Amino acid sequence: MAIAIMDAQLTIIQPSGHVNASNAVELQRQLATAITSAQHAVLVDMHRVESIDSAGLMALVSALSLAQSLKRRFSLCGIAPSIRIIFELTQLDGAFEIFESRDAFNATMKQSVSAVASQELAVRNVEAVRLVA
């Protein structure tokens, strides 16, 4: 049902077809495994999802809750307009971090890495100043 792609900073879960009561438990298990085993971000790329029901939404909400409790980044991308409406009607679009595409998500990852690197450099500079003084 879902394909998982992993690298050093990101796990991508890519469900496809109809996400509903018949397969939502499996999706939830895959998401929970990705979130608990990763020390980095999890992105659900939904561009191959044709439809989603309340069980599918609950799997995503459950995964979001788990990710938040573990302080992991959990995001969605590639949501079709017909499915995006469901997120808007249920007001879940405000709960999830949603991106148009993987590229849009990756751009924020690069910004995060740059910000962390800048912070680390500033800390090193402060430490170097202390050593000199």
N, CA, C and O atoms as a MOPAC input file, in Angstrom:
PM7 MOZYME 1SCF
protein

 N      0.80500 1    -1.19500 1     0.00000 1
 C      0.00000 1     0.00000 1     0.00000 1
 C      0.85200 1     1.26500 1     0.00000 1
 O      0.52800 1     2.22300 1    -0.70200 1
 N      1.94300 1     1.28400 1     0.78100 1
 C      2.77200 1     2.48300 1     0.84800 1
 C      4.22700 1     2.10700 1     0.61800 1
 O      4.69200 1     1.04300 1     1.02700 1
 N      4.91500 1     2.99500 1    -0.03500 1
 C      6.34100 1     2.82900 1    -0.29900 1
 C      7.09100 1     3.72400 1     0.67600 1
 O      6.70400 1     4.87400 1     0.88300 1
 N      8.14800 1     3.21700 1     1.27100 1
 C      8.97000 1     4.02200 1     2.17900 1
 C     10.32500 1     4.27200 1     1.54100 1
 O     10.98400 1     3.34700 1     1.06600 1
 N     10.73000 1     5.52600 1     1.53700 1
 C     12.02900 1     5.94100 1     1.01300 1
 C     12.75000 1     6.63900 1     2.15500 1
 O     12.21000 1     7.57000 1     2.75400 1
 N     13.96500 1     6.19800 1     2.46000 1
 C     14.67800 1     6.76200 1     3.59500 1
 C     16.04400 1     7.28500 1     3.18500 1
 O     16.70200 1     6.71700 1     2.31400 1
 N     16.46400 1     8.36900 1     3.81700 1
 C     17.84900 1     8.81600 1     3.72900 1
 C     18.23600 1     9.34600 1     5.10000 1
 O     17.50500 1     9.13900 1     6.06800 1
 N     19.35200 1    10.01300 1     5.19700 1
 C     19.87800 1    10.42800 1     6.50000 1
 C     18.99000 1    11.44200 1     7.21600 1
 O     18.98700 1    11.49200 1     8.44600 1
 N     18.24200 1    12.24400 1     6.47700 1
 C     17.45800 1    13.30300 1     7.10800 1
 C     15.96100 1    13.15400 1     6.95400 1
 O     15.20800 1    13.90600 1     7.57200 1
 N     15.50000 1    12.20100 1     6.14300 1
 C     14.09300 1    12.17900 1     5.78800 1
 C     13.61100 1    10.76800 1     5.46600 1
 O     14.29900 1    10.00000 1     4.79400 1
 N     12.42300 1    10.44400 1     5.95400 1
 C     11.72400 1     9.23600 1     5.54300 1
 C     10.46700 1     9.68000 1     4.80800 1
 O      9.68100 1    10.47100 1     5.32900 1
 N     10.28100 1     9.16900 1     3.59900 1
 C      9.09300 1     9.49900 1     2.81300 1
 C      8.21500 1     8.25900 1     2.74000 1
 O      8.66700 1     7.18500 1     2.34100 1
 N      6.96300 1     8.41800 1     3.12700 1
 C      5.96500 1     7.36100 1     3.00100 1
 C      5.03200 1     7.79100 1     1.86800 1
 O      4.52500 1     8.91200 1     1.85300 1
 N      4.82100 1     6.88700 1     0.93400 1
 C      4.03500 1     7.23200 1    -0.25100 1
 C      2.86300 1     6.25800 1    -0.41500 1
 O      2.98400 1     5.26000 1    -1.12500 1
 N      1.72500 1     6.54400 1     0.24000 1
 C      0.55000 1     5.68900 1     0.04400 1
 C     -0.02400 1     5.88600 1    -1.35600 1
 O      0.25000 1     6.88600 1    -2.01900 1
 N     -0.81500 1     4.92400 1    -1.78900 1
 C     -1.42700 1     5.05100 1    -3.11400 1
 C     -2.82600 1     4.46500 1    -3.11300 1
 O     -3.19000 1     3.66800 1    -2.24800 1
 N     -3.59700 1     4.88000 1    -4.10100 1
 C     -4.95500 1     4.35000 1    -4.25200 1
 C     -5.92000 1     4.93700 1    -3.25100 1
 O     -5.92000 1     6.13800 1    -2.98000 1
 N     -6.74500 1     4.05700 1    -2.70600 1
 C     -7.78600 1     4.46400 1    -1.76600 1
 C     -7.32500 1     4.17000 1    -0.34400 1
 O     -7.06800 1     3.01700 1     0.00400 1
 N     -7.22000 1     5.20900 1     0.47300 1
 C     -6.83500 1     5.05000 1     1.86500 1
 C     -8.13700 1     5.03500 1     2.65900 1
 O     -8.79900 1     6.05900 1     2.82400 1
 N     -8.48500 1     3.84000 1     3.14600 1
 C     -9.78000 1     3.68700 1     3.80000 1
 C     -9.70100 1     2.65800 1     4.92700 1
 O     -8.61600 1     2.21800 1     5.30700 1
 N    -10.84900 1     2.28900 1     5.44400 1
 C    -10.91400 1     1.37800 1     6.59000 1
 C    -10.22700 1     0.04200 1     6.32000 1
 O     -9.75600 1    -0.61000 1     7.25200 1
 N    -10.16600 1    -0.36600 1     5.06800 1
 C     -9.55800 1    -1.66700 1     4.76300 1
 C     -8.03400 1    -1.66100 1     4.83900 1
 O     -7.42200 1    -2.72200 1     4.95000 1
 N     -7.41800 1    -0.49200 1     4.78300 1
 C     -5.94900 1    -0.45000 1     4.80900 1
 C     -5.37700 1     0.62900 1     5.73000 1
 O     -4.15900 1     0.79900 1     5.79500 1
 N     -6.22200 1     1.34700 1     6.43100 1
 C     -5.74600 1     2.44000 1     7.29200 1
 C     -4.90800 1     1.93000 1     8.46300 1
 O     -3.96800 1     2.60300 1     8.88700 1
 N     -5.23200 1     0.76500 1     8.98300 1
 C     -4.45700 1     0.22800 1    10.10600 1
 C     -3.02900 1    -0.06100 1     9.66000 1
 O     -2.08100 1     0.20300 1    10.39900 1
 N     -2.87100 1    -0.60200 1     8.45500 1
 C     -1.52900 1    -0.87100 1     7.92500 1
 C     -0.77000 1     0.43000 1     7.69400 1
 O      0.41700 1     0.51700 1     8.00500 1
 N     -1.44000 1     1.43700 1     7.15200 1
 C     -0.79000 1     2.73800 1     6.96100 1
 C     -0.36700 1     3.32000 1     8.30700 1
 O      0.74500 1     3.83200 1     8.44100 1
 N     -1.23500 1     3.24400 1     9.28700 1
 C     -0.90400 1     3.76900 1    10.61200 1
 C      0.30200 1     3.04500 1    11.19300 1
 O      1.15800 1     3.67400 1    11.81500 1
 N      0.38300 1     1.73600 1    10.99900 1
 C      1.52900 1     0.96600 1    11.48900 1
 C      2.81000 1     1.42000 1    10.79900 1
 O      3.83800 1     1.60300 1    11.45100 1
 N      2.75000 1     1.60300 1     9.47900 1
 C      3.93000 1     2.04600 1     8.73200 1
 C      4.36600 1     3.44100 1     9.17300 1
 O      5.56000 1     3.70500 1     9.31500 1
 N      3.41600 1     4.31600 1     9.38600 1
 C      3.75100 1     5.67400 1     9.82500 1
 C      4.36100 1     5.65400 1    11.22300 1
 O      5.35400 1     6.33400 1    11.48000 1
 N      3.77200 1     4.87800 1    12.12200 1
 C      4.29900 1     4.79600 1    13.48400 1
 C      5.71900 1     4.23500 1    13.48900 1
 O      6.57900 1     4.71500 1    14.22700 1
 N      5.95900 1     3.22800 1    12.67200 1
 C      7.30700 1     2.65100 1    12.57600 1
 C      8.30000 1     3.68900 1    12.07000 1
 O      9.39900 1     3.82100 1    12.61000 1
 N      7.91100 1     4.42200 1    11.03500 1
 C      8.79800 1     5.45000 1    10.47700 1
 C      9.08800 1     6.53600 1    11.50700 1
 O     10.22600 1     6.98900 1    11.63000 1
 N      8.07700 1     6.95000 1    12.23600 1
 C      8.24300 1     8.04300 1    13.20200 1
 C      9.10800 1     7.60200 1    14.38000 1
 O      9.98900 1     8.34500 1    14.81400 1
 N      8.86700 1     6.41300 1    14.89400 1
 C      9.59800 1     5.97100 1    16.08400 1
 C     11.02100 1     5.52100 1    15.77100 1
 O     11.89500 1     5.59200 1    16.63500 1
 N     11.26400 1     5.05900 1    14.55000 1
 C     12.60700 1     4.57500 1    14.22500 1
 C     13.49900 1     5.66100 1    13.63900 1
 O     14.70900 1     5.47100 1    13.51300 1
 N     12.92500 1     6.77200 1    13.29000 1
 C     13.69600 1     7.84400 1    12.65400 1
 C     14.01000 1     8.94500 1    13.65900 1
 O     13.20500 1     9.24500 1    14.54100 1
 N     15.17800 1     9.53700 1    13.51700 1
 C     15.54400 1    10.68900 1    14.32800 1
 C     15.39700 1    11.96600 1    13.50500 1
 O     15.99000 1    12.99500 1    13.82800 1
 N     14.61500 1    11.89100 1    12.45700 1
 C     14.51500 1    12.99700 1    11.51800 1
 C     13.06800 1    13.16000 1    11.06600 1
 O     12.15400 1    12.64300 1    11.70800 1
 N     12.86400 1    13.85200 1     9.99800 1
 C     11.52500 1    14.17700 1     9.50800 1
 C     10.88000 1    13.00100 1     8.77900 1
 O     11.55600 1    12.15000 1     8.20200 1
 N      9.54400 1    12.98600 1     8.82600 1
 C      8.74800 1    12.03100 1     8.06200 1
 C      7.81400 1    12.84900 1     7.17200 1
 O      7.09800 1    13.73400 1     7.64100 1
 N      7.83900 1    12.53100 1     5.88400 1
 C      6.99000 1    13.20400 1     4.90100 1
 C      6.07800 1    12.17100 1     4.27400 1
 O      6.54400 1    11.12500 1     3.82300 1
 N      4.77600 1    12.45300 1     4.24100 1
 C      3.81500 1    11.58700 1     3.56700 1
 C      3.49100 1    12.24200 1     2.23300 1
 O      2.84200 1    13.28700 1     2.17800 1
 N      3.95500 1    11.60700 1     1.15600 1
 C      3.70600 1    12.11000 1    -0.19600 1
 C      2.41500 1    11.47500 1    -0.69700 1
 O      2.36700 1    10.27600 1    -0.97300 1
 N      1.38000 1    12.28500 1    -0.81000 1
 C      0.04100 1    11.77500 1    -1.11800 1
 C     -0.35900 1    11.95800 1    -2.57400 1
 O     -1.54500 1    11.89000 1    -2.89700 1
 N      0.59900 1    12.18600 1    -3.45400 1
 C      0.22000 1    12.47000 1    -4.84400 1
 C     -0.40800 1    11.26900 1    -5.55300 1
 O     -1.05900 1    11.44500 1    -6.58300 1
 N     -0.23000 1    10.06000 1    -5.03300 1
 C     -0.84900 1     8.86500 1    -5.63300 1
 C     -2.12800 1     8.42600 1    -4.92600 1
 O     -2.72500 1     7.41300 1    -5.29200 1
 N     -2.55100 1     9.18500 1    -3.91300 1
 C     -3.77100 1     8.84500 1    -3.18200 1
 C     -4.97000 1     9.35600 1    -3.97200 1
 O     -5.05200 1    10.53600 1    -4.31400 1
 N     -5.89600 1     8.44500 1    -4.25400 1
 C     -7.09200 1     8.79000 1    -5.02900 1
 C     -8.25400 1     9.22600 1    -4.14800 1
 O     -9.05400 1    10.07700 1    -4.53800 1
 N     -8.34200 1     8.63500 1    -2.95000 1
 C     -9.40400 1     9.00100 1    -2.01600 1
 C     -8.96800 1     8.64300 1    -0.60400 1
 O     -8.06800 1     7.82800 1    -0.39600 1
 N     -9.63100 1     9.27500 1     0.36300 1
 C     -9.33100 1     9.00300 1     1.77000 1
 C    -10.63000 1     9.11100 1     2.55800 1
 O    -11.43100 1    10.01500 1     2.32500 1
 N    -10.83500 1     8.18100 1     3.49400 1
 C    -12.02800 1     8.24500 1     4.33600 1
 C    -11.62500 1     8.60000 1     5.76000 1
 O    -10.46500 1     8.91600 1     6.02400 1
 N    -12.58700 1     8.54600 1     6.67600 1
 C    -12.31500 1     8.95100 1     8.05100 1
 C    -11.26400 1     8.06200 1     8.71500 1
 O    -10.49200 1     8.54300 1     9.54400 1
 N    -11.22100 1     6.78200 1     8.36800 1
 C    -10.19600 1     5.89400 1     8.93700 1
 C     -8.80400 1     6.30700 1     8.45900 1
 O     -7.84200 1     6.27400 1     9.22700 1
 N     -8.70600 1     6.69000 1     7.20600 1
 C     -7.42600 1     7.17700 1     6.68000 1
 C     -7.00200 1     8.46500 1     7.34100 1
 O     -5.82800 1     8.64600 1     7.66300 1
 N     -7.95500 1     9.37100 1     7.54700 1
 C     -7.64800 1    10.62200 1     8.24300 1
 C     -7.19200 1    10.35000 1     9.67200 1
 O     -6.26400 1    10.98700 1    10.17000 1
 N     -7.85200 1     9.39900 1    10.32500 1
 C     -7.46700 1     9.06600 1    11.70100 1
 C     -6.06100 1     8.48200 1    11.76700 1
 O     -5.33400 1     8.73300 1    12.72800 1
 N     -5.66900 1     7.70500 1    10.75500 1
 C     -4.30500 1     7.17500 1    10.71000 1
 C     -3.30100 1     8.31800 1    10.64300 1
 O     -2.27400 1     8.29100 1    11.32100 1
 N     -3.60100 1     9.31800 1     9.82700 1
 C     -2.71200 1    10.48500 1     9.71600 1
 C     -2.69200 1    11.30400 1    10.99700 1
 O     -1.62800 1    11.74800 1    11.42900 1
 N     -3.85400 1    11.51100 1    11.60900 1
 C     -3.93200 1    12.27900 1    12.85600 1
 C     -3.18200 1    11.55200 1    13.96900 1
 O     -2.47100 1    12.17700 1    14.75500 1
 N     -3.34200 1    10.24100 1    14.03200 1
 C     -2.63200 1     9.44800 1    15.03400 1
 C     -1.11300 1     9.57100 1    14.85200 1
 O     -0.37100 1     9.72200 1    15.82300 1
 N     -0.66900 1     9.50600 1    13.59800 1
 C      0.76200 1     9.64900 1    13.30400 1
 C      1.25600 1    11.04600 1    13.67200 1
 O      2.34900 1    11.18900 1    14.22000 1
 N      0.47700 1    12.05800 1    13.38200 1
 C      0.84300 1    13.42900 1    13.74200 1
 C      0.98700 1    13.56100 1    15.25600 1
 O      1.94200 1    14.16400 1    15.74600 1
 N      0.05000 1    13.00300 1    15.98000 1
 C      0.09300 1    13.05900 1    17.43700 1
 C      1.35000 1    12.36900 1    17.97600 1
 O      2.01800 1    12.89200 1    18.86900 1
 N      1.66500 1    11.19600 1    17.43000 1
 C      2.87400 1    10.47500 1    17.83800 1
 C      4.12200 1    11.29800 1    17.52900 1
 O      5.01500 1    11.41800 1    18.36700 1
 N      4.17800 1    11.85700 1    16.33700 1
 C      5.33600 1    12.66000 1    15.93900 1
 C      5.50700 1    13.86400 1    16.86200 1
 O      6.62600 1    14.18100 1    17.26400 1
 N      4.43000 1    14.52000 1    17.19100 1
 C      4.51500 1    15.68100 1    18.08000 1
 C      5.00200 1    15.27600 1    19.46400 1
 O      5.79200 1    15.99300 1    20.07800 1
 N      4.53400 1    14.12500 1    19.96200 1
 C      4.96000 1    13.68300 1    21.29000 1
 C      6.44200 1    13.32600 1    21.32100 1
 O      7.08800 1    13.43900 1    22.36300 1
 N      6.98300 1    12.89300 1    20.18000 1
 C      8.40100 1    12.55300 1    20.07700 1
 C      9.24600 1    13.70200 1    19.52600 1
 O     10.45100 1    13.55800 1    19.31800 1
 N      8.59400 1    14.84100 1    19.29500 1
 C      9.26200 1    16.03400 1    18.76300 1
 C      9.91000 1    15.76900 1    17.40700 1
 O     11.03600 1    16.19100 1    17.14500 1
 N      9.17100 1    15.05900 1    16.55100 1
 C      9.60400 1    14.77500 1    15.18900 1
 C      8.78100 1    15.63600 1    14.22100 1
 O      7.62700 1    15.96700 1    14.49600 1
 N      9.37400 1    15.98100 1    13.12300 1
 C      8.65500 1    16.72500 1    12.09000 1
 C      7.84800 1    15.72800 1    11.26100 1
 O      8.38000 1    14.71300 1    10.80900 1
 N      6.56500 1    16.02200 1    11.06300 1
 C      5.66400 1    15.16400 1    10.30100 1
 C      4.87800 1    16.05500 1     9.34700 1
 O      4.13300 1    16.93300 1     9.78200 1
 N      5.04400 1    15.82900 1     8.05500 1
 C      4.43700 1    16.70300 1     7.06100 1
 C      3.77200 1    15.89900 1     5.96000 1
 O      4.04200 1    14.71100 1     5.78300 1
 N      2.89600 1    16.57100 1     5.22300 1
 C      2.20700 1    15.98200 1     4.07400 1
 C      2.54500 1    16.80600 1     2.83500 1
 O      2.80400 1    18.00600 1     2.92800 1
 N      2.53800 1    16.15300 1     1.67700 1
 C      2.70300 1    16.89200 1     0.42400 1
 C      1.93400 1    16.19300 1    -0.68500 1
 O      1.52300 1    15.04000 1    -0.55200 1
 N      1.75000 1    16.91500 1    -1.77900 1
 C      1.15300 1    16.34500 1    -2.97600 1
 C     -0.30800 1    15.96600 1    -2.83900 1
 O     -0.75800 1    15.00700 1    -3.46700 1
 N     -1.05400 1    16.69900 1    -2.03100 1
 C     -2.46000 1    16.36200 1    -1.82100 1
 C     -3.29000 1    16.88500 1    -2.99100 1
 O     -3.23900 1    18.07000 1    -3.32000 1
 N     -4.05000 1    15.99300 1    -3.61100 1
 C     -4.91600 1    16.36900 1    -4.73200 1
 C     -6.00200 1    17.33900 1    -4.24800 1
 O     -6.42000 1    17.27300 1    -3.09300 1
 N     -6.45400 1    18.23200 1    -5.12500 1
 C     -7.49100 1    19.19900 1    -4.72800 1
 C     -8.74400 1    18.55300 1    -4.14000 1
 O     -9.33100 1    19.08800 1    -3.19900 1
 N     -9.15400 1    17.42300 1    -4.67900 1
 C    -10.35900 1    16.76400 1    -4.16300 1
 C    -10.16000 1    16.24000 1    -2.74400 1
 O    -11.11800 1    16.15600 1    -1.97600 1
 N     -8.94000 1    15.89000 1    -2.39600 1
 C     -8.64500 1    15.42800 1    -1.04000 1
 C     -8.33100 1    16.62000 1    -0.13900 1
 O     -8.63500 1    16.59700 1     1.05300 1
 N     -7.73700 1    17.63700 1    -0.69500 1
 C     -7.43200 1    18.85900 1     0.07800 1
 C     -8.71100 1    19.45300 1     0.65900 1
 O     -8.69800 1    19.99200 1     1.76600 1
 N     -9.80400 1    19.35600 1    -0.07300 1
 C    -11.09200 1    19.86700 1     0.40500 1
 C    -11.50200 1    19.16500 1     1.69500 1
 O    -12.04100 1    19.79700 1     2.60400 1
 N    -11.24800 1    17.86300 1     1.77700 1
 C    -11.57300 1    17.10900 1     2.99100 1
 C    -10.77000 1    17.64900 1     4.17100 1
 O    -11.30600 1    17.80700 1     5.26800 1
 N     -9.49000 1    17.93300 1     3.94900 1
 C     -8.66500 1    18.50400 1     5.01300 1
 C     -9.19000 1    19.87500 1     5.42900 1
 O     -9.17600 1    20.20900 1     6.61400 1
 N     -9.64600 1    20.65900 1     4.47900 1
 C    -10.15900 1    21.98500 1     4.78600 1
 C    -11.48500 1    21.90800 1     5.53600 1
 O    -11.68700 1    22.63500 1     6.50900 1
 N    -12.40100 1    21.02600 1     5.08900 1
 C    -13.70500 1    20.89600 1     5.74600 1
 C    -13.57900 1    20.39400 1     7.17700 1
 O    -14.35600 1    20.78700 1     8.04700 1
 N    -12.60400 1    19.52800 1     7.42200 1
 C    -12.38200 1    18.99100 1     8.77000 1
 C    -11.42500 1    19.86900 1     9.57500 1
 O    -11.14100 1    19.57800 1    10.73700 1
 N    -10.93600 1    20.93000 1     8.96700 1
 C     -9.98200 1    21.87400 1     9.54900 1
 C     -8.65500 1    21.21100 1     9.92400 1
 O     -7.91600 1    21.71800 1    10.76700 1
 N     -8.36700 1    20.08900 1     9.29800 1
 C     -7.08400 1    19.42700 1     9.51800 1
 C     -5.95800 1    20.10000 1     8.74600 1
 O     -4.78200 1    19.85800 1     9.01900 1
 N     -6.31600 1    20.94400 1     7.78100 1
 C     -5.27500 1    21.66500 1     7.05300 1
 C     -4.51200 1    22.60500 1     7.98000 1
 O     -3.37400 1    22.97400 1     7.68800 1
 N     -5.12600 1    22.99400 1     9.09000 1
 C     -4.43900 1    23.82800 1    10.06900 1
 C     -3.58800 1    23.02400 1    11.04100 1
 O     -2.68100 1    23.56800 1    11.67200 1
 N     -3.87200 1    21.74000 1    11.16300 1
 C     -3.12700 1    20.88600 1    12.09500 1
 C     -1.85100 1    20.34700 1    11.45800 1
 O     -0.83100 1    20.19700 1    12.13100 1
 N     -1.91100 1    20.05900 1    10.17200 1
 C     -0.77900 1    19.46000 1     9.46800 1
 C      0.06100 1    20.52500 1     8.77500 1
 O     -0.44300 1    21.57500 1     8.37600 1
 N      1.33200 1    20.23700 1     8.64300 1
 C      2.22300 1    21.02900 1     7.80400 1
 C      2.08800 1    20.42700 1     6.40000 1
 O      2.52600 1    19.30300 1     6.15600 1
 N      1.47900 1    21.18500 1     5.47900 1
 C      1.16500 1    20.67200 1     4.14900 1
 C      1.93400 1    21.46300 1     3.09700 1
 O      1.94300 1    22.69400 1     3.10800 1
 N      2.58100 1    20.72800 1     2.18400 1
 C      3.34600 1    21.33500 1     1.09300 1
 C      2.77600 1    20.88500 1    -0.24000 1
 O      2.19600 1    19.80500 1    -0.35000 1
 N      2.94800 1    21.72500 1    -1.24900 1
 C      2.48100 1    21.38700 1    -2.59000 1
 C      3.21800 1    20.18500 1    -3.17100 1
 O      2.62700 1    19.36400 1    -3.87200 1
 N      4.50800 1    20.08800 1    -2.87600 1
 C      5.33600 1    19.05200 1    -3.49700 1
 C      6.50400 1    18.68800 1    -2.59000 1
 O      6.75000 1    19.34000 1    -1.57500 1
 N      7.21700 1    17.63400 1    -2.97500 1
 C      8.43900 1    17.26500 1    -2.25200 1
 C      9.47100 1    18.38200 1    -2.34500 1
 O     10.18000 1    18.66700 1    -1.38000 1
 N      9.54800 1    19.00900 1    -3.51200 1
 C     10.51700 1    20.09300 1    -3.69500 1
 C     10.25800 1    21.24000 1    -2.70900 1
 O     11.19400 1    21.80000 1    -2.14000 1
 N      8.98600 1    21.57900 1    -2.51600 1
 C      8.64800 1    22.64500 1    -1.56700 1
 C      9.04900 1    22.24200 1    -0.15000 1
 O      9.55600 1    23.06500 1     0.61200 1
 N      8.82500 1    20.99200 1     0.19800 1
 C      9.24300 1    20.50600 1     1.51500 1
 C     10.76000 1    20.52900 1     1.63900 1
 O     11.29700 1    20.99900 1     2.64200 1
 N     11.45500 1    20.01900 1     0.61700 1
 C     12.92100 1    19.96700 1     0.64300 1
 C     13.53600 1    21.35300 1     0.79900 1
 O     14.57900 1    21.49900 1     1.43600 1
 N     12.90500 1    22.36200 1     0.22900 1
 C     13.40800 1    23.73100 1     0.36700 1
 C     13.39900 1    24.15300 1     1.83100 1
 O     14.30700 1    24.85400 1     2.27800 1
 N     12.38600 1    23.73500 1     2.58100 1
 C     12.34400 1    24.08700 1     3.99800 1
 C     13.37300 1    23.28800 1     4.78500 1
 O     13.89400 1    23.77200 1     5.78900 1
 N     13.67100 1    22.07400 1     4.34300 1
 C     14.69300 1    21.26400 1     5.01400 1
 C     16.05600 1    21.93200 1     4.85100 1
 O     16.84800 1    21.97300 1     5.79300 1
 N     16.33000 1    22.45500 1     3.65700 1
 C     17.60800 1    23.12800 1     3.40800 1
 C     17.72900 1    24.38100 1     4.25700 1
 O     18.80500 1    24.69100 1     4.76700 1
 N     16.61600 1    25.10600 1     4.40900 1
 C     16.62300 1    26.30300 1     5.24500 1
 C     16.89000 1    25.92500 1     6.70200 1
 O     17.62900 1    26.61800 1     7.40200 1
 N     16.28200 1    24.81800 1     7.15600 1
 C     16.48000 1    24.37100 1     8.53900 1
 C     17.93000 1    23.99000 1     8.78200 1
 O     18.50000 1    24.33200 1     9.81900 1
 N     18.52700 1    23.28600 1     7.83500 1
 C     19.92300 1    22.87900 1     7.95900 1
 C     20.82400 1    24.11300 1     7.99700 1
 O     21.77000 1    24.16600 1     8.78200 1
 N     20.53600 1    25.10200 1     7.15300 1
 C     21.32700 1    26.33700 1     7.13700 1
 C     21.20000 1    27.08900 1     8.45100 1
 O     22.18200 1    27.63400 1     8.95500 1
 N     19.99700 1    27.12100 1     9.00900 1
 C     19.78400 1    27.82200 1    10.27000 1
 C     20.54700 1    27.14000 1    11.40100 1
 O     21.15200 1    27.81600 1    12.23300 1
 N     20.52600 1    25.82300 1    11.43900 1
 C     21.25300 1    25.08100 1    12.47400 1
 C     22.75000 1    25.31900 1    12.32300 1
 O     23.44700 1    25.54400 1    13.31200 1
 N     23.24400 1    25.27000 1    11.09600 1
 C     24.66700 1    25.51000 1    10.85800 1
 C     25.06800 1    26.91500 1    11.29700 1
 O     26.13700 1    27.09800 1    11.87800 1
 N     24.22900 1    27.90200 1    11.02800 1
 C     24.51300 1    29.28000 1    11.44400 1
 C     24.55600 1    29.39400 1    12.96100 1
 O     25.41500 1    30.08300 1    13.51100 1
 N     23.62200 1    28.71500 1    13.64300 1
 C     23.60100 1    28.73900 1    15.10400 1
 C     24.86800 1    28.09600 1    15.66900 1
 O     25.46600 1    28.61600 1    16.61100 1
 N     25.27400 1    26.96900 1    15.09200 1
 C     26.47800 1    26.28400 1    15.56600 1
 C     27.71300 1    27.16000 1    15.35300 1
 O     28.59500 1    27.20700 1    16.21000 1
 N     27.77900 1    27.84500 1    14.22700 1
 C     28.90100 1    28.74100 1    13.95200 1
 C     28.92400 1    29.89400 1    14.95000 1
 O     29.99400 1    30.27000 1    15.42900 1
 N     27.77300 1    30.45500 1    15.26900 1
 C     27.69800 1    31.55000 1    16.23600 1
 C     28.17500 1    31.08900 1    17.61000 1
 O     28.88000 1    31.82100 1    18.30500 1
 N     27.78700 1    29.86600 1    18.00100 1
 C     28.22100 1    29.33500 1    19.29400 1
 C     29.73400 1    29.16300 1    19.30400 1
 O     30.38800 1    29.50600 1    20.28900 1
 N     30.29800 1    28.63500 1    18.21700 1
 C     31.75300 1    28.47200 1    18.13400 1
 C     32.47500 1    29.81300 1    18.21300 1
 O     33.50900 1    29.92400 1    18.87100 1
 N     31.93400 1    30.83300 1    17.54600 1
 C     32.53900 1    32.16300 1    17.58500 1
 C     32.52500 1    32.73800 1    18.99500 1
 O     33.50200 1    33.35300 1    19.42400 1
 N     31.42500 1    32.54400 1    19.72000 1
 C     31.33700 1    33.01900 1    21.10500 1
 C     32.36100 1    32.30100 1    21.96300 1
 O     33.03300 1    32.92200 1    22.78700 1
 N     32.48300 1    30.98200 1    21.77100 1
 C     33.46400 1    30.20000 1    22.52900 1
 C     34.89600 1    30.64100 1    22.20700 1
 O     35.74200 1    30.71100 1    23.09900 1
 N     35.16000 1    30.93600 1    20.94300 1
 C     36.49900 1    31.39100 1    20.54300 1
 C     36.81800 1    32.73600 1    21.17400 1
 O     37.95300 1    32.96500 1    21.59300 1
 N     35.84500 1    33.62300 1    21.24800 1
 C     36.03400 1    34.92600 1    21.87200 1
 C     36.34100 1    34.74600 1    23.35300 1
 O     37.20400 1    35.43500 1    23.89700 1
 N     35.63900 1    33.82600 1    24.00900 1
 C     35.89100 1    33.57000 1    25.42600 1
 C     37.30000 1    33.04400 1    25.66200 1
 O     37.94400 1    33.40200 1    26.64800 1
 N     37.77700 1    32.19400 1    24.75300 1
 C     39.12000 1    31.64000 1    24.89500 1
 C     40.18700 1    32.72000 1    24.73200 1
 O     41.20700 1    32.70400 1    25.42000 1
 N     39.94600 1    33.64400 1    23.82900 1
 C     40.89300 1    34.72400 1    23.57100 1
 C     40.91500 1    35.69300 1    24.74000 1
 O     41.97700 1    36.18200 1    25.12700 1
 N     39.74800 1    35.97200 1    25.30300 1
 C     39.65400 1    36.92900 1    26.39900 1
 C     40.19700 1    36.31700 1    27.62600 1
 O     40.21500 1    36.95500 1    28.67800 1

